């Protein structure tokens, strides 16, 4: 049961990091073209 919680937390962390990277990339792209 604990392992499942760890896996879920890891997936959440990865998705959050991916979202942050995507936001950062889009922001830098906007800055480049603005």
N, CA, C and O atoms as a printed pandas DataFrame, in Angstrom:
     atom_number atom_name residue_name chain_id  residue_number  x_coord  y_coord  z_coord
0              1         N          UNK        A               1    0.838   -1.206    0.000
1              2        CA          UNK        A               1    0.000    0.000    0.000
2              3         C          UNK        A               1    0.869    1.250    0.000
3              4         O          UNK        A               1    0.589    2.217   -0.709
4              5         N          UNK        A               2    1.935    1.217    0.811
5              6        CA          UNK        A               2    2.832    2.371    0.871
6              7         C          UNK        A               2    3.529    2.576   -0.473
7              8         O          UNK        A               2    3.743    3.706   -0.912
8              9         N          UNK        A               3    3.879    1.459   -1.116
9             10        CA          UNK        A               3    4.552    1.548   -2.414
10            11         C          UNK        A               3    3.666    2.271   -3.421
11            12         O          UNK        A               3    4.149    3.082   -4.211
12            13         N          UNK        A               4    2.376    1.978   -3.391
13            14        CA          UNK        A               4    1.439    2.631   -4.308
14            15         C          UNK        A               4    1.442    4.139   -4.090
15            16         O          UNK        A               4    1.436    4.912   -5.048
16            17         N          UNK        A               5    1.453    4.556   -2.821
17            18        CA          UNK        A               5    1.465    5.987   -2.517
18            19         C          UNK        A               5    2.742    6.625   -3.052
19            20         O          UNK        A               5    2.709    7.728   -3.597
20            21         N          UNK        A               6    3.865    5.929   -2.897
21            22        CA          UNK        A               6    5.142    6.461   -3.386
22            23         C          UNK        A               6    5.106    6.617   -4.901
23            24         O          UNK        A               6    5.563    7.624   -5.442
24            25         N          UNK        A               7    4.558    5.610   -5.581
25            26        CA          UNK        A               7    4.476    5.669   -7.046
26            27         C          UNK        A               7    3.601    6.835   -7.486
27            28         O          UNK        A               7    3.950    7.568   -8.411
28            29         N          UNK        A               8    2.465    7.003   -6.820
29            30        CA          UNK        A               8    1.555    8.102   -7.171
30            31         C          UNK        A               8    2.237    9.446   -6.951
31            32         O          UNK        A               8    2.131   10.346   -7.785
32            33         N          UNK        A               9    2.938    9.581   -5.824
33            34        CA          UNK        A               9    3.634   10.839   -5.548
34            35         C          UNK        A               9    4.710   11.100   -6.597
35            36         O          UNK        A               9    4.885   12.237   -7.037
36            37         N          UNK        A              10    5.430   10.059   -6.997
37            38        CA          UNK        A              10    6.474   10.219   -8.006
38            39         C          UNK        A              10    5.866   10.680   -9.329
39            40         O          UNK        A              10    6.399   11.573   -9.987
40            41         N          UNK        A              11    4.742   10.061   -9.714
41            42        CA          UNK        A              11    4.083   10.462  -10.959
42            43         C          UNK        A              11    3.630   11.911  -10.890
43            44         O          UNK        A              11    3.774   12.658  -11.858
44            45         N          UNK        A              12    3.082   12.309   -9.744
45            46        CA          UNK        A              12    2.648   13.696   -9.578
46            47         C          UNK        A              12    3.834   14.641   -9.713
47            48         O          UNK        A              12    3.741   15.670  -10.383
48            49         N          UNK        A              13    4.951   14.293   -9.076
49            50        CA          UNK        A              13    6.132   15.150   -9.125
50            51         C          UNK        A              13    6.625   15.297  -10.560
51            52         O          UNK        A              13    6.978   16.394  -10.995
52            53         N          UNK        A              14    6.646   14.188  -11.290
53            54        CA          UNK        A              14    7.112   14.230  -12.683
54            55         C          UNK        A              14    6.196   15.100  -13.527
55            56         O          UNK        A              14    6.669   15.917  -14.317
56            57         N          UNK        A              15    4.892   14.933  -13.366
57            58        CA          UNK        A              15    3.947   15.719  -14.166
58            59         C          UNK        A              15    4.059   17.199  -13.814
59            60         O          UNK        A              15    3.958   18.050  -14.697
60            61         N          UNK        A              16    4.263   17.515  -12.551
61            62        CA          UNK        A              16    4.422   18.910  -12.143
62            63         C          UNK        A              16    5.692   19.492  -12.761
63            64         O          UNK        A              16    5.683   20.618  -13.260
64            65         N          UNK        A              17    6.782   18.727  -12.728
65            66        CA          UNK        A              17    8.043   19.205  -13.294
66            67         C          UNK        A              17    7.888   19.422  -14.795
67            68         O          UNK        A              17    8.403   20.395  -15.346
68            69         N          UNK        A              18    7.172   18.505  -15.454
69            70        CA          UNK        A              18    6.960   18.632  -16.893
70            71         C          UNK        A              18    6.163   19.894  -17.191
71            72         O          UNK        A              18    6.470   20.634  -18.126
72            73         N          UNK        A              19    5.141   20.124  -16.386
73            74        CA          UNK        A              19    4.316   21.319  -16.568
74            75         C          UNK        A              19    5.160   22.577  -16.382
75            76         O          UNK        A              19    5.042   23.529  -17.154
76            77         N          UNK        A              20    6.010   22.579  -15.358
77            78        CA          UNK        A              20    6.875   23.725  -15.098
78            79         C          UNK        A              20    7.826   23.966  -16.262
79            80         O          UNK        A              20    8.041   25.107  -16.669
80            81         N          UNK        A              21    8.392   22.889  -16.797
81            82        CA          UNK        A              21    9.321   23.025  -17.917
82            83         C          UNK        A              21    8.591   23.571  -19.139
83            84         O          UNK        A              21    9.124   24.403  -19.873
84            85         N          UNK        A              22    7.358   23.091  -19.349
85            86        CA          UNK        A              22    6.582   23.563  -20.500
86            87         C          UNK        A              22    6.269   25.043  -20.354
87            88         O          UNK        A              22    6.361   25.800  -21.320
88            89         N          UNK        A              23    5.896   25.457  -19.139
89            90        CA          UNK        A              23    5.608   26.870  -18.892
90            91         C          UNK        A              23    6.853   27.705  -19.144
91            92         O          UNK        A              23    6.788   28.767  -19.762
92            93         N          UNK        A              24    7.988   27.215  -18.658
93            94        CA          UNK        A              24    9.243   27.941  -18.817
94            95         C          UNK        A              24    9.590   28.077  -20.302
95            96         O          UNK        A              24   10.006   29.144  -20.753
96            97         N          UNK        A              25    9.417   26.991  -21.053
97            98        CA          UNK        A              25    9.743   27.011  -22.476
98            99         C          UNK        A              25    8.837   27.978  -23.221
99           100         O          UNK        A              25    9.311   28.755  -24.050
100          101         N          UNK        A              26    7.535   27.942  -22.937
101          102        CA          UNK        A              26    6.607   28.832  -23.632
102          103         C          UNK        A              26    6.896   30.279  -23.260
103          104         O          UNK        A              26    6.762   31.178  -24.091
104          105         N          UNK        A              27    7.297   30.505  -22.003
105          106        CA          UNK        A              27    7.599   31.865  -21.575
106          107         C          UNK        A              27    8.832   32.388  -22.310
107          108         O          UNK        A              27    8.855   33.539  -22.748
108          109         N          UNK        A              28    9.852   31.547  -22.445
109          110        CA          UNK        A              28   11.059   31.984  -23.134
110          111         C          UNK        A              28   10.775   32.192  -24.619
111          112         O          UNK        A              28   11.329   33.101  -25.237
112          113         N          UNK        A              29    9.911   31.351  -25.194
113          114        CA          UNK        A              29    9.538   31.534  -26.596
114          115         C          UNK        A              29    8.809   32.859  -26.774
115          116         O          UNK        A              29    9.073   33.592  -27.727
116          117         N          UNK        A              30    7.894   33.168  -25.864
117          118        CA          UNK        A              30    7.161   34.432  -25.936
118          119         C          UNK        A              30    8.135   35.598  -25.840
119          120         O          UNK        A              30    8.020   36.576  -26.578
120          121         N          UNK        A              31    9.096   35.486  -24.924
121          122        CA          UNK        A              31   10.064   36.567  -24.763
122          123         C          UNK        A              31   10.908   36.727  -26.020
123          124         O          UNK        A              31   11.293   37.839  -26.380
124          125         N          UNK        A              32   11.192   35.616  -26.684
125          126        CA          UNK        A              32   12.025   35.681  -27.878
126          127         C          UNK        A              32   11.287   36.386  -29.012
127          128         O          UNK        A              32   11.881   37.167  -29.755
128          129         N          UNK        A              33    9.983   36.106  -29.144
129          130        CA          UNK        A              33    9.238   36.647  -30.279
130          131         C          UNK        A              33    8.517   37.952  -29.967
131          132         O          UNK        A              33    8.059   38.643  -30.878
132          133         N          UNK        A              34    8.414   38.288  -28.697
133          134        CA          UNK        A              34    7.691   39.509  -28.335
134          135         C          UNK        A              34    8.545   40.742  -28.615
135          136         O          UNK        A              34    8.104   41.866  -28.372
